[in-house]
């Protein structure tokens, strides 16, 4: 009689197998400098096969340098990099880029203009014989709906078609890791979302660990399993998009998801004062200077007879289901409000405003 394995045991076995599989990418304590200027400072992250991680941050924060170090385009001076458990870079040691099993996609697609689509895709398949190489090219082009485009040249393709060719060219050698540097930013907004979703679906399906560099908050939120927020060369917070939105650990992270209202204040009795009212400041030193970040969706507007601080509507803009409102406060400052429900107050109206604590964050002023 055949024994059945309990579902809980099966899940435990699968979890153990997943844990035993080496990560697609491990970066440990990676630092880098140009001359005396430190541009990457003790960066560590782990990307599992099939996961998509995003490095986000302002220009000059170190995210592209991190990607270049992983790709092997810069020598590692501090820290180490492993791909599928294999050491590929450490101080004084480097596996050449072409032997790292890494796929690269850039903003400009970097297709060879003098080669056909089929020749571009086959470029990294020289180790295969002609029959297997042609079969692989046909398989990949069919996967991105470009069957029949084999003999066209890059200038004959649309931006989205060029992006798909760049993707399958990078996937052709079956890399263990895919690196994307602002790979979708050259496409118009509608096409960008479509091509990004198609690209990431294929990478997840093939179990390819993926690291995407982007400055676009919406792209990171939609694309990433994990976001790594970088500032001044350091990762200031890593987590799922939902985690970073709900519990930002730094003012930069709190403001990454859109415009915010910022105030300076001091902690008195465990609370910090703002022009819209006092907010809790748990765990922060009494008398310490703080930065209070309030998201526009965290400010509620009500009739002037209600509870809250009095304000006046300076301007408003209706954007279909979303309404943007600018409020003038008694101290002369203004705040931005984002409402998804109806706003029944005209410009010039007096209103009462209150705060939703889920969208209010207090940080030590030393975090900038």
Secondary structure in CASP SS format (residue, H / E / C, confidence):
PFRMAT SS
TARGET T0000
AUTHOR 0000-0000-0000
METHOD secondary structure of the structure
MODEL  1
X C 1.00
X C 1.00
X C 1.00
X C 1.00
X C 1.00
X C 1.00
X H 1.00
X H 1.00
X H 1.00
X H 1.00
X H 1.00
X H 1.00
X H 1.00
X H 1.00
X H 1.00
X H 1.00
X H 1.00
X H 1.00
X H 1.00
X H 1.00
X C 1.00
X C 1.00
X C 1.00
X C 1.00
X E 1.00
X E 1.00
X E 1.00
X E 1.00
X E 1.00
X E 1.00
X E 1.00
X E 1.00
X E 1.00
X E 1.00
X C 1.00
X C 1.00
X E 1.00
X E 1.00
X E 1.00
X E 1.00
X E 1.00
X E 1.00
X E 1.00
X E 1.00
X E 1.00
X E 1.00
X E 1.00
X C 1.00
X C 1.00
X C 1.00
X C 1.00
X E 1.00
X E 1.00
X E 1.00
X E 1.00
X E 1.00
X C 1.00
X C 1.00
X C 1.00
X C 1.00
X C 1.00
X C 1.00
X H 1.00
X H 1.00
X H 1.00
X H 1.00
X H 1.00
X H 1.00
X H 1.00
X H 1.00
X H 1.00
X C 1.00
X C 1.00
X C 1.00
X C 1.00
X C 1.00
X C 1.00
X E 1.00
X E 1.00
X E 1.00
X E 1.00
X E 1.00
X E 1.00
X C 1.00
X C 1.00
X E 1.00
X E 1.00
X E 1.00
X E 1.00
X E 1.00
X C 1.00
X C 1.00
X E 1.00
X E 1.00
X C 1.00
X C 1.00
X H 1.00
X H 1.00
X H 1.00
X C 1.00
X C 1.00
X E 1.00
X E 1.00
X E 1.00
X E 1.00
X E 1.00
X C 1.00
X C 1.00
X C 1.00
X C 1.00
X C 1.00
X C 1.00
X C 1.00
X C 1.00
X C 1.00
X E 1.00
X H 1.00
X H 1.00
X H 1.00
X H 1.00
X H 1.00
X H 1.00
X H 1.00
X H 1.00
X C 1.00
X C 1.00
X C 1.00
X C 1.00
X C 1.00
X H 1.00
X H 1.00
X H 1.00
X H 1.00
X H 1.00
X H 1.00
X H 1.00
X H 1.00
X H 1.00
X H 1.00
X H 1.00
X H 1.00
X H 1.00
X H 1.00
X C 1.00
X C 1.00
X C 1.00
X C 1.00
X C 1.00
X C 1.00
X C 1.00
X C 1.00
X C 1.00
X E 1.00
X H 1.00
X H 1.00
X H 1.00
X C 1.00
X C 1.00
X H 1.00
X H 1.00
X H 1.00
X H 1.00
X H 1.00
X H 1.00
X H 1.00
X H 1.00
X H 1.00
X H 1.00
X H 1.00
X H 1.00
X H 1.00
X C 1.00
X C 1.00
X C 1.00
X C 1.00
X C 1.00
X E 1.00
X E 1.00
X E 1.00
X E 1.00
X E 1.00
X C 1.00
X C 1.00
X C 1.00
X C 1.00
X C 1.00
X C 1.00
X C 1.00
X H 1.00
X H 1.00
X H 1.00
X H 1.00
X H 1.00
X H 1.00
X H 1.00
X H 1.00
X H 1.00
X H 1.00
X H 1.00
X H 1.00
X H 1.00
X H 1.00
X H 1.00
X H 1.00
X H 1.00
X C 1.00
X C 1.00
X C 1.00
X E 1.00
X E 1.00
X E 1.00
X E 1.00
X E 1.00
X E 1.00
X C 1.00
X C 1.00
X H 1.00
X H 1.00
X H 1.00
X H 1.00
X H 1.00
X H 1.00
X H 1.00
X C 1.00
X C 1.00
X E 1.00
X E 1.00
X E 1.00
X E 1.00
X E 1.00
X E 1.00
X C 1.00
X C 1.00
X E 1.00
X E 1.00
X E 1.00
X E 1.00
X E 1.00
X E 1.00
X C 1.00
X H 1.00
X H 1.00
X H 1.00
X H 1.00
X H 1.00
X H 1.00
X C 1.00
X C 1.00
X C 1.00
X C 1.00
X H 1.00
X H 1.00
X H 1.00
X H 1.00
X H 1.00
X H 1.00
X C 1.00
X C 1.00
X C 1.00
X E 1.00
X E 1.00
X E 1.00
X E 1.00
X E 1.00
X E 1.00
X E 1.00
X E 1.00
X E 1.00
X C 1.00
X C 1.00
X E 1.00
X E 1.00
X E 1.00
X E 1.00
X C 1.00
X C 1.00
X E 1.00
X E 1.00
X E 1.00
X E 1.00
X C 1.00
X C 1.00
X C 1.00
X C 1.00
X C 1.00
X C 1.00
X C 1.00
X C 1.00
X E 1.00
X E 1.00
X E 1.00
X E 1.00
X E 1.00
X E 1.00
X E 1.00
X H 1.00
X H 1.00
X H 1.00
X E 1.00
X E 1.00
X E 1.00
X E 1.00
X E 1.00
X C 1.00
X C 1.00
X C 1.00
X C 1.00
X C 1.00
X E 1.00
X E 1.00
X E 1.00
X E 1.00
X E 1.00
X E 1.00
X E 1.00
X E 1.00
X E 1.00
X E 1.00
X E 1.00
X C 1.00
X C 1.00
X E 1.00
X E 1.00
X E 1.00
X E 1.00
X E 1.00
X E 1.00
X E 1.00
X E 1.00
X C 1.00
X C 1.00
X C 1.00
X C 1.00
X E 1.00
X E 1.00
X E 1.00
X E 1.00
X E 1.00
X E 1.00
X C 1.00
X C 1.00
X C 1.00
X C 1.00
X C 1.00
X C 1.00
X C 1.00
X C 1.00
X C 1.00
X C 1.00
X E 1.00
X E 1.00
X E 1.00
X E 1.00
X E 1.00
X E 1.00
X C 1.00
X H 1.00
X H 1.00
X H 1.00
X E 1.00
X E 1.00
X E 1.00
X E 1.00
X E 1.00
X C 1.00
X C 1.00
X C 1.00
X C 1.00
END
